[in-house]
Structure formats: structure tokens, C-alpha cells
Amino acid sequence: MPNLDNQTIQLIIIAVTAAAVLLQTIILLAIFLSVRKAARSVTEKVEDLRSSVMPLISDTREVFARISPKVEAAATDLAGIVQGLRKQTEEMESTATDMLERLRHQTGRLDAMFSGVLDAADRAGGFVADGVGGVLRQISALVAGGKAIVESLRTFDQGRQPARSRGDEDTFV
């Protein structure tokens, strides 16, 4: 796994945060569109109701006198529903804004925590590398010293041995 520097990690965290914010925005947009579609549907149904009721009202004043208060009550209820939908939409927008602000705050905290952990890991890795590297250098120096001693003793012993004759070459001891 390649080493990731701090900027790459921050870029990844920012990308994940941006994806989360984008996902929340898409969800809120879908909710808004469904509420708007429902409002249109209700409006269309009210318009259908009015178009079917109005000819009857114009035909007879008596029918008009009986049905008129009910239609007005339905229109009032519908206005209340639409007003309630508007209020709920405003509350959802406020909630979404609050959630995004909290997300930004938590993302900042998370970034600070990750940065602290990665900095501590980096320092610990440096300490370990320095400690192990020092010990390995000392061991290497000891081995090199031992090897030098053995080589010097070997060359000293070979210089003191008598010259061999040609007949001794085939014998094995």
C-alpha cells in the first residue's frame, strides 16, 4: 500500500464529506419534489371538484346555498393544508441546514482527530526507526569487527605455515 501523505488523507476525508452532503441534498430534493407533487395533486383534485360542482351551483340557487358553505370549508381546509405544507417545508429546510452545520462541525472534529492520530503514528514510526536503526548499526559494526579479527588471524596463520610439497596436494585429512 503506498504511503499516503496528510494532504491525500485530507482530500479523501473532504471527498467523503462532500459525498455525504451531496447525498443529503439529493434526499432533501426528493422530499421537496414529492411534497410539491402532492400539493399539485391536491390542487388538481380541488380544481376537478370545483369544475364538477360549479355547473350544479349555477343551475340552482338552492343547491348553491346548500353546497356553498361545504365548498368554502373544503377550500379553507385545503388552504390550511397548503399552509401546513409550507410550514413543514420551512421546518425541513431549517432542519437540513442545522444538520449540515452539525455535519460540518463533526467533520472538523473528525479531521482534527485523524490528524492527531496520524501525527502520533508518524512520530512513533520515527522513534521506532531511529531505535531499530541504531541497534542494527551497532550489531553490524560488531559483526564487521569480528570478521576483521578472524580475517587478520587467518592471514597471520597462513603466513607461518611451511610450504607444502607437490605430493601433499592429493591427500585429505
C-alpha contacts under 8 A as a table, 3 or more apart, distances in Angstrom:
res1	aa1	res2	aa2	distance
4	L	8	T	6.04
4	L	9	I	6.60
5	D	8	T	5.44
5	D	9	I	6.49
6	N	9	I	5.17
6	N	10	Q	6.12
6	N	115	S	7.67
7	Q	10	Q	5.01
7	Q	11	L	5.99
8	T	11	L	4.95
8	T	12	I	6.19
9	I	12	I	5.05
9	I	13	I	6.22
10	Q	13	I	5.04
10	Q	14	I	6.04
10	Q	111	D	7.39
11	L	14	I	5.04
11	L	15	A	6.06
12	I	15	A	5.01
12	I	16	V	6.18
13	I	16	V	5.12
13	I	17	T	6.10
13	I	111	D	7.46
14	I	17	T	4.99
14	I	18	A	5.96
15	A	18	A	4.98
15	A	19	A	6.08
16	V	19	A	5.05
16	V	20	A	6.23
17	T	20	A	5.05
17	T	21	V	6.17
17	T	107	T	7.20
18	A	21	V	5.04
18	A	22	L	5.98
19	A	22	L	4.98
19	A	23	L	6.04
20	A	23	L	5.04
20	A	24	Q	6.22
21	V	24	Q	5.09
21	V	25	T	6.13
21	V	100	L	7.24
22	L	25	T	4.99
22	L	26	I	6.16
23	L	26	I	5.10
23	L	27	I	6.21
24	Q	27	I	5.05
24	Q	28	L	6.12
25	T	28	L	5.11
25	T	29	L	6.03
26	I	29	L	5.01
26	I	30	A	6.14
27	I	30	A	5.08
27	I	31	I	6.25
28	L	31	I	5.03
28	L	32	F	6.09
28	L	96	A	7.69
29	L	32	F	5.00
29	L	33	L	6.07
30	A	33	L	5.09
30	A	34	S	6.14
31	I	34	S	5.19
31	I	35	V	6.17
32	F	35	V	5.15
32	F	36	R	6.07
32	F	89	T	7.39
33	L	36	R	5.00
33	L	37	K	5.99
34	S	37	K	4.95
34	S	38	A	6.10
35	V	38	A	5.05
35	V	39	A	6.17
35	V	85	L	7.68
36	R	39	A	5.03
36	R	40	R	6.20
37	K	40	R	5.06
37	K	41	S	6.11
38	A	41	S	4.97
38	A	42	V	6.13
39	A	42	V	5.09
39	A	43	T	6.04
39	A	82	V	7.08
40	R	43	T	4.90
40	R	44	E	6.00
41	S	44	E	5.03
41	S	45	K	6.13
42	V	45	K	5.08
42	V	46	V	6.13
43	T	46	V	5.07
43	T	47	E	6.13
44	E	47	E	4.95
44	E	48	D	6.08
45	K	48	D	4.92
45	K	49	L	6.04
46	V	49	L	4.90
46	V	50	R	6.08
47	E	50	R	5.01
47	E	51	S	6.06
48	D	51	S	5.12
48	D	52	S	6.21
49	L	52	S	5.28
49	L	53	V	6.00
50	R	53	V	5.06
50	R	54	M	5.69
51	S	54	M	5.54
51	S	55	P	7.23
52	S	55	P	6.50
52	S	56	L	7.52
53	V	56	L	5.47
53	V	57	I	6.37
54	M	57	I	4.98
54	M	58	S	6.19
55	P	58	S	5.15
55	P	59	D	6.28
56	L	59	D	5.16
56	L	60	T	6.60
56	L	63	V	7.17
56	L	64	F	7.42
57	I	60	T	5.65
57	I	61	R	6.55
57	I	63	V	5.87
57	I	64	F	4.35
57	I	67	I	7.63
57	I	68	S	7.96
58	S	61	R	6.94
58	S	64	F	7.07
60	T	63	V	5.30
60	T	64	F	6.13
61	R	64	F	4.76
61	R	65	A	5.92
62	E	65	A	5.00
62	E	66	R	6.31
63	V	66	R	5.10
63	V	67	I	5.96
64	F	67	I	5.25
64	F	68	S	5.42
65	A	68	S	5.52
65	A	69	P	7.47
66	R	69	P	6.83
66	R	70	K	7.71
67	I	70	K	5.31
67	I	71	V	6.25
68	S	71	V	5.21
68	S	72	E	6.17
69	P	72	E	5.07
69	P	73	A	6.05
70	K	73	A	4.99
70	K	74	A	6.14
71	V	74	A	5.00
71	V	75	A	6.08
72	E	75	A	4.93
72	E	76	T	5.98
73	A	76	T	4.94
73	A	77	D	6.03
74	A	77	D	4.92
74	A	78	L	5.96
75	A	78	L	4.91
75	A	79	A	6.02
76	T	79	A	4.99
76	T	80	G	6.14
77	D	80	G	4.93
77	D	81	I	6.10
78	L	81	I	4.87
78	L	82	V	6.09
79	A	82	V	5.07
79	A	83	Q	5.99
80	G	83	Q	4.99
80	G	84	G	5.96
81	I	84	G	4.95
81	I	85	L	6.07
82	V	85	L	4.95
82	V	86	R	6.17
83	Q	86	R	5.05
83	Q	87	K	6.21
84	G	87	K	5.01
84	G	88	Q	6.08
85	L	88	Q	5.03
85	L	89	T	6.01
86	R	89	T	5.01
86	R	90	E	6.21
87	K	90	E	5.09
87	K	91	E	6.19
88	Q	91	E	4.91
88	Q	92	M	6.04
89	T	92	M	5.03
89	T	93	E	6.14
90	E	93	E	5.02
90	E	94	S	6.12
91	E	94	S	4.97
91	E	95	T	6.00
92	M	95	T	4.93
92	M	96	A	5.96
93	E	96	A	5.02
93	E	97	T	6.14
94	S	97	T	5.10
94	S	98	D	6.15
95	T	98	D	4.98
95	T	99	M	6.02
96	A	99	M	4.97
96	A	100	L	6.10
97	T	100	L	5.12
97	T	101	E	6.20
98	D	101	E	5.09
98	D	102	R	6.18
99	M	102	R	5.06
99	M	103	L	5.99
100	L	103	L	4.88
100	L	104	R	6.11
101	E	104	R	5.09
101	E	105	H	6.23
102	R	105	H	4.99
102	R	106	Q	6.07
103	L	106	Q	5.08
103	L	107	T	5.89
104	R	107	T	5.01
104	R	108	G	6.17
105	H	108	G	5.16
105	H	109	R	6.35
106	Q	109	R	4.97
106	Q	110	L	5.99
107	T	110	L	4.95
107	T	111	D	5.99
108	G	111	D	5.05
108	G	112	A	6.22
109	R	112	A	5.09
109	R	113	M	6.18
110	L	113	M	5.03
110	L	114	F	6.09
111	D	114	F	5.18
111	D	115	S	6.00
112	A	115	S	5.08
112	A	116	G	6.13
113	M	116	G	5.12
113	M	117	V	6.20
114	F	117	V	5.08
114	F	118	L	5.99
115	S	118	L	5.16
115	S	119	D	5.98
116	G	119	D	5.12
116	G	120	A	6.11
117	V	120	A	5.15
117	V	121	A	6.11
118	L	121	A	5.00
118	L	122	D	6.03
119	D	122	D	5.02
119	D	123	R	6.21
120	A	123	R	5.11
120	A	124	A	6.05
121	A	124	A	5.01
121	A	125	G	6.00
122	D	125	G	5.09
122	D	126	G	6.25
123	R	126	G	5.05
123	R	127	F	6.26
124	A	127	F	5.08
124	A	128	V	6.15
125	G	128	V	5.11
125	G	129	A	6.00
126	G	129	A	5.09
126	G	130	D	6.07
127	F	130	D	5.16
127	F	131	G	6.06
128	V	131	G	5.07
128	V	132	V	5.96
129	A	132	V	5.30
129	A	133	G	5.68
130	D	133	G	5.11
130	D	134	G	6.04
131	G	134	G	5.33
131	G	135	V	6.42
132	V	135	V	5.21
132	V	136	L	6.07
133	G	136	L	5.11
133	G	137	R	6.11
134	G	137	R	5.16
134	G	138	Q	6.32
135	V	138	Q	5.12
135	V	139	I	6.22
136	L	139	I	5.10
136	L	140	S	5.99
137	R	140	S	5.04
137	R	141	A	6.09
138	Q	141	A	5.04
138	Q	142	L	6.26
139	I	142	L	5.07
139	I	143	V	6.18
140	S	143	V	5.13
140	S	144	A	6.06
141	A	144	A	5.08
141	A	145	G	6.08
142	L	145	G	5.03
142	L	146	G	6.15
143	V	146	G	5.07
143	V	147	K	6.06
144	A	147	K	5.05
144	A	148	A	6.11
145	G	148	A	5.08
145	G	149	I	6.26
146	G	149	I	5.11
146	G	150	V	6.26
147	K	150	V	5.16
147	K	151	E	6.13
148	A	151	E	5.12
148	A	152	S	6.09
149	I	152	S	5.17
149	I	153	L	6.18
150	V	153	L	5.14
150	V	154	R	6.06
151	E	154	R	5.06
151	E	155	T	6.18
152	S	155	T	5.30
152	S	156	F	6.12
153	L	156	F	4.99
153	L	157	D	6.14
154	R	157	D	5.17
154	R	158	Q	6.21
155	T	158	Q	5.17
155	T	159	G	6.26
156	F	159	G	5.32
156	F	160	R	6.77
157	D	160	R	5.33
157	D	161	Q	6.60
158	Q	161	Q	5.47
164	R	168	D	6.53
164	R	169	E	7.88
165	S	168	D	5.66
165	S	169	E	7.48
166	R	169	E	5.86
167	G	170	D	6.62
167	G	171	T	7.87
168	D	171	T	5.51
